[in-house]
Amino acid sequence: MDAPSSNAARPVLEGPDITRMLTRIAHEIVERAKGAGDVVLLGIPTRGVFLARRLAAKLEEITGRPVPVGSLDITMYRDDLRLGPARALARTEIPGDGIEGRVVLLVDDVLFSGRTIRAALDALNDIGRPRAVQLAVLVDRGHRELPIRADYVGKNLPTSLRETVKVQLTEEDGRDAVLLGVKPTAPAGEQ
């Protein structure tokens, strides 16, 4: 039997941890938004959409009112489009009442460089003019390249640039977990 690879990702958060973090974030949103009556949640595909739907359900449990939830595709707003292979477009779904004058809460799984959120702000600008934009993330791993910070954070997870953070959600991956791994290094002579 082979020894486990030192590059294997290990879970740092499991399903109950994620549920607890989303519950806490939902309570923080209600407190900060004075009931969340004018909040619209927009998830950034893929896992941000699932997290936004879960947050909306928790907000409805707390407030007794449905909270509009949708998705915001940022593909065409990314600054790295030319650096990689073509990407499939995801769907942008804006709730029926729109975002004008509302508090838009962008939801994503991991905050890293800040470039995804910058792209989301550009995409949002083409859709309408919210009263305010806030950000909720499950994991903030640091290493910002842009002056962006989350208003609501499930877990601050300091990492090195050699490490990877992978969020798994039941809707996409069959389980809830946050995995911490190490990027593989090229063997000597292949750099």
C-alpha angles and dihedrals in degrees: 000000000000120000114249113268116255086224093061113121115244126204114252094172130027135197098281090049091053092048091050092049093050091049091051092047091050091053091048090052092051091049096046096040093045094240100341092254095144099034122121118189118214117184121206109229133286114011094005088066092055091046091049090053091050091048091049090053091050091047090052090051090052100041102028089231129101114249117215112246132184143145135260119208110209099177097114092044097056118115092215100059094112093049098066145027121299114285128218115243117245124208127273110208117180116191115250096258090055127215103277110131092354132117105254114204111199111207125201137160103232131019111205124140095359093237094115091054092047088055090048091053090052091049091047090052090061092053103049148298115283121196089237139353122217133178131224121185132177093217131020108195098176127226095118118188094182131045095260128129134175122248091206123032127182095196135356104218112184109211140174120242088250091062128085128212118206123183117205121195128188093236092060107017106026095246142049116244144124112225127200117202141159124248110247115253122223115251115256111284095023099084 
